[in-house]
Every structure is written in C-alpha cells, then in structure tokens.
Amino acid sequence: MPVKEFRTPITDKPILIGTESGYDNIIFAIESSCDETAAAIVKNGREVLSNVVASQIKTHIEFGGVVPEVAAREHLEAINLVIAQAFEQANLKPEDITAFAATVGPGLVGSLLVGMNAGKALAVANDKPFIGVNHLNAHVCANYLNTNLEPPFVALLVSGGHTQIIEVKNWLEQRIIGETIDDAVGEAYDKVARLIGLPYPGGVNLDKLAQTGNPFAYKLPEAKLQNEFDFSFSGLKTASLQLIQRLKKENEELPKADIAASFQENVSSTLLKKVKKAVDNINASTIVLAGGVAANSEIRKKFFNLQNEGYKIYAPEMKYCTDNASMIASSAYFLANTMDSFSIEVFSRM
C-alpha cells in the first residue's frame, strides 16, 4: 500500500500522504489541462467533499474546437472562483487541508500553468505540501472515487488525446499493453462529427445521433497492426470521409444517423475486442474504463455486458469521466505517478 513523505515549503515539516499515513488525508486539487477549470476536495482518495467545474464549452463552440490562448484566459478568469466554491461546498478552510495538488501535464501549456501556479501558491501560503499530478493517471484514478476498487486490473484509457490499454499491477506499478499509433478515439470522434456537420463538442453529439441510427448500415474497416493490442484510427477516419463523399453524391440528404451509428459500432467493437483479448492474455478479471470517452453510451454498454461473462467492470460516474479535479486529488492520494518538488514544470506531452 502506498505512502510517501512530503515536506512543507516554509517549515520543512514532514507530511505523510497515502493509504498508510495513519490519518485522514484531505487533498485540495486543481485541474486546468484543457477547457475545464476545476477544483475539488477529496478525503482519502475516495470520498468527494466538493467538486466544482467551470466549463468553457460555450466559449469554444463558435471556433469549432478548443483554442489554447482563449482557454488559458478563461482559466485565469475562473480559477479564483472555483477555488472559493470548492472550499465553500466542502465547508472547509485552507488549514483543514493536508496537501494541495494540481495537474502538471499532459495538456495545453498555458492552461496548465494557471492551475499549477494556483496550486503552488495555495501550498506556500498555507505551508502545505504541493503534489503535481499526471493527468492520464488521474483519469484511471477516477474509478477509485466512491468505490472500493483496488488493483490489479486492466484499464482502457480513452480520451481526446489518448487511447491506451494499461495493466495496473498495484497502486504504483503499471504497464502499457497497447496504444494508438495515430489518432486517439476522441480525436477520431471529433473529426468524423465535423465531417457530417455536427457542432462542437463532436464526440458527445455523435454519440447522441448514433443512438437513432442503424449501427450495421455501413461496414467500415479495422486496422491490422503488428502489435495486436495497438490501435489505429486514421484509416477509419479516411474510410468515413470516403463514405460520406460517396453518399453525398448518391443521396439528396446525408444519412447522418446511420453513418454515426456505423462509426460508433466499429470503434466500440474494436475497443472491446482488443481489451478483452488483453485481459484474457494476462489472466485478469477486472476491467476499468477511464477518460472522457468512457462516458460514451455504446462503449459503456458493450463493456458492462461483459459482466454476464464473469468480468468485473468499473467506470467513473459521468461527472468524473470528463476532466475534473476530484480525480486529480485521488491520484495525489494514491501516489499514482506524482511529483512533489516545487520546481516542477508543466509538460504538454508524455
């Protein structure tokens, strides 16, 4: 079980963080890696005392996607408000906090700087440790919130920027079994959504539309790769483009729902097949979904159907699938790929 000694910045006092610390750890966390400004307070990595998110979706709709410079300015405007709301919602004060945490990467550099600097400032002002958190590990840790999940398990991380199959051996040790060699799942969703004329956020709107279409209307290809656990979605994106171009010539009205449903069936089936094979290959029995695309209705349905075959399936509550600070606090507590130096800098990519 994890435990680590952190030091306070002013008095250099030792503070133990983790499951074996011997006392309650109350972590205040900030997330600002992309287009949500979030703050949360979580007790012992599982009990959410407050969870505040200021979304920028309405701002970015007119651009059809996230503009990094705009996102950073929005974070600056929202950060103090979400911090204050997190304390108020939990009915706690800074002196009640064990440590402060913030996302340090991967993500948009300008956005990350806002959250990290706010977290460091709170830590210094209150003489508490600061913990830098890897955003990807945090998505996996979202499954610890309000559950009793413990390693080992296999996680499928699916987001706008990443698609990975991860073997989580214990609290601190993990191994990437497979990953995308080009587009991430969320990226493919957004691109195909734009091709059929859906507004931002494309993935969410494509999922809604797909539920009204025929998932077997069109047969789309699946990439064959050297590593059977890796993913490639660039060919699927190209095939979708060619299908849409052909259908536009043949039809007065584009059958958007059927295209969306066929695309979603291809993606969800590919994810399910590769993850199931990876789980069986290492003789595991627990599968965890993580990341923003883990909120997708068809992906959740296919994976939770595996419970009928004896697998244990976990997925975060919908509000913890997309970017939030509760998962950052949980990751800080369970010490999943954390960094504790005040000299930490943000990073955009792994």
N, C-alpha and C positions, 0 to 999 in steps of 0.2 A: 504494500500500500504506500502511496506517495506522501512524502513530507520533505520540506526544504526550508532552510533558514534564510530569511531575507533580513536586510538591515534598513533601519530608518535613516533618512537623509541628513537629519540635523544632529540627533543624539547618538546615532550609530547603535541603536538598541536592536537586539536580535528578535525577530518575529517569525514564528513557525507557521507555515502555510501548508495545508494538505490534510488528508484524512487522519493522519496520526499526530496531529498537532496537540491534541489533548484539550482543545477548547473550540468553541464555535468560531468559525471564520466568516466574517461578513465582508464580502467583496463588493466594492463600488466599481462598475466598469463602464467604459465609453466605447462606442463603435461608430466609425465615420469613414469606412473604407470606400464607399461609393456614393449612393444617393439617399441614404437614410442617416439622420443624426439621432443617435440613440444613447440612452443612459439607463442603467439598471442596478439594483442592489439584490444580491443573491446570498443566501445563508447556506454554508457548507456545500456549495456547488449544485444544490438541487432545489432548495426552497426559494422561489422568486418572491421577494418582498416588494419590489417595484419594477416596472418595465415600461419605459417611455420611448416612443419612436416618433420622430418628425419626418414624414416622407416628403420627397421632392418630386414625386411623380407628376403632379400638376404643372410644375415648372418646366419639366423636360419634355412634356407631351408635344409642345409646339416645335421642338427640334427633332422629334422622332427618335430620341435616344439621349443618353447622358452626356452632357458637355462638361468636361473636367473643371474648367475655370468657373463655370456657373455653379457647379456642385460645391466647390470649395467656398465660394462666397455665401452660399446658402447655409453651409455648416457653421460659418462664423456668426451668422445671424441667429442661428437656433441653439448653439451649444450651451450658452448660459441658462437658457430657459429650460431645456430638457434636464440639465443637472439639478436645477432647483426643483423641478417637478418630481424627479426621482427621489430626492430626499423627502419631499412633502408626502408623496404617495406611500413611502415606507414608514413615515413618522419617525425618522432618524436624523441624527446630526453627524457632521464630519467626525466628531470624537468617538462615535459608535462604530466607525469603520475600521476593519483590521488592515486592509490594504486597498490601494487604488490600482485599476488595471485599464488598459486601452489596447485597441488593435494597432499593431505596428506594420502589418502587411500580410499578404499582398493586397494591392488596391491602388487607387488614384493617389499619387504622392501628395498633392495639395490638400486633398480631403483628409488623408491620414494624419498629416501634420496638425490639423486643427484638433482632432481628438486626442492624439498623443500628447501634445503640449498642454492641453487642458488637464489630462490625467496626471502628468508630471507636476503641474502647478498645484493641483489639489494635494498631491502627496507631499510636496515640500512645505506647503502652507500648514499642513496638519501633522507633519513629521510622521508620515506613514510610508511603508514600502510602496514602490511602484513596480508593476508587473506588465511587461509587454507580451502581447498575445498574437499568435499566428491565426489569422482569420480562418484558414481552412480547417485546422484542428478544432477551432471553436464550433464550426458547423457540426462536426461529429459530436462534440460535447453537448450540443442542444438536446440530444437524446437522453442525457442524464437529468434534465430538468423535470421535476415532478414524477420521476420514475425510480425504479430500483435497479436499472440496467448496470451491469458490470462487465468488463472484459472477461474472456476473449469473445470477439465477434468479428464479422466481416462487414465493412461499411461501404456503401455506394455513395460517393460524394458527387452530386450533380448540381451544377450552378451555371451562371452565365459565363464564367471564365474557366471552369474546371470540370473534368469528368474523370474520376478515379475509383478503382476498386482497392480498398485498403484493408489489410489484415491487422486488426488491433489485438496484439498478443496480450498486453497488460496495460496498466494505466499509462506507462511511459514508453512502451516499445511498440512500433508499428512498421508495417512493410507495404509498399505499393505493389500490388499484384498486376494491375493493368491501368492504363490511362489513355486519353485521347492523343492521337498524333497530329491532330489539326484542330478543327472546331470543337468547342465544348457543346454539350447538349443544349444549354440555354442559349448559346450563340446561334446554333442551328435553328432553334425555335424562332428566335427573333428575326433571322434572315428570311425564313420561309413565310413568316407572318407578314413581313413587308412585301414579299413577292405577291401575295394575294390581297394586299391592300388593307391589312388590319392596322389599327393605331397602336402606338406605344402604351403600355408595355406589351410587346408582341406575344411573348410566351403565354401569358395569362389569357389574352384574348383568343389565341389559337386553341388553347385547351377548352375554353367555353364553346367555341364554334364547333370543335371536333365532336362534342357530345351530341350534336344534332346531325352528324353525317354518317356515311357508311364507311367503316374502317377497312373494308375489303374491296372498295370501289376500284382502287388502283394499286398495282404491285410495284413497289419501289425497292431498289437494290440494297443489299447489306454488304459492306466491305469485308473482304477476306484478308486477314493480316497474319504476319509471321507469328506474332505473339497472340494466341487465341483469346487472351483476356484484354487486349488493347481495343481501342475504339477509333473509328474514323467516320466523320460525318460530312466531309467536304463533298464526297461523291453523291451522298444523299441530297445534299443541297443543290448540286448541279442537276441531278435527275429530276428534282422537284421543279426547278426552273424550266427545264425542257418540257416537262409535262404541262406546266402552266401555259407556256408559249403555244404548245400544240392545241390545248383545249380552248385557248382564246380564238384560234383560227376556226375551230370546229363548232363553237357554241356562241350564241348571242350573249348568254350570261354564263360567267365562270362558276362552276360548281364548287364554290369555296369550302363548304362544309365537308364534302366528300374528300377534297384534297387535304384539308386539315386532319380529318379522321384517319386517312390512309397514312399520312406522315406520322401522326402520333402512334398509330399501331406499329409501324416499322420501328420507331425509336424505343417504345416501351418494351416490345418483344425482344429487341436486341439487348437492351439492358438486362432484362430478366434472364435471358438465356446465358449470357456471359457471367453474371453474378452467381447464378445457380450452379454453373459448372465450377466456378472458383471455390464456392463454399463446399461443394462435394469433393473437390480435389484435395482440400486440406482437412476434410472430415469435420467441418464446423456445423453448427446447428442454428446460430443466431445471425440474423441479417438486420443491419441498421441503415436506414435512409437518411441522407443529410444534404443540406444545401437548398437553395431557393426552388429548384426544380422538383425537390421532394414533395412540394405542395401540389404537383400535377395530379389530377384526378385519376387518369388511366394508369400511371406508374404506381400510385399508391394501391389501386385496386388489384393490379396484377401481382404485386409483391405480397399484399396481405392475403391473397388467395393461397399463397404458399403455406399458410398456417394449416390448411387442410391436409398438407403432406407432412406435417410434423415439425416444420421450421418455426422458430420464434422470430417474429418480425416487430421491429420498432421504427417509428418515425416521429419526429417532433410534432407538437401541436402546430397548427397552421401559422400562428403568430411567431413561432420560433424557427420556422423554416427559412424565411427571408431574413435579411440582415437585422440583427438586434443585439443589444448589449448583455442580455441575460446569458447568452451562450458564451460571451467573452468572459464573464465572471466565473462561469462554470469551468471553462478551460483553465483560467488562472488558478482556481482551487485545486483541480486535479492535475495541475502542473504539466499539461499537455503541450509540449514544445513552447515553453515560456522563457522569457528573457528578463533578467532582473536588474540590469545596470541602467543608471540614469543617463549613460552615454549612448543608449540605443538610438539608432536612426530608423526611419521608416524605409520600407522597400516596396517596390511596385510589383515584382515578380519573384517566384521561388528561385 
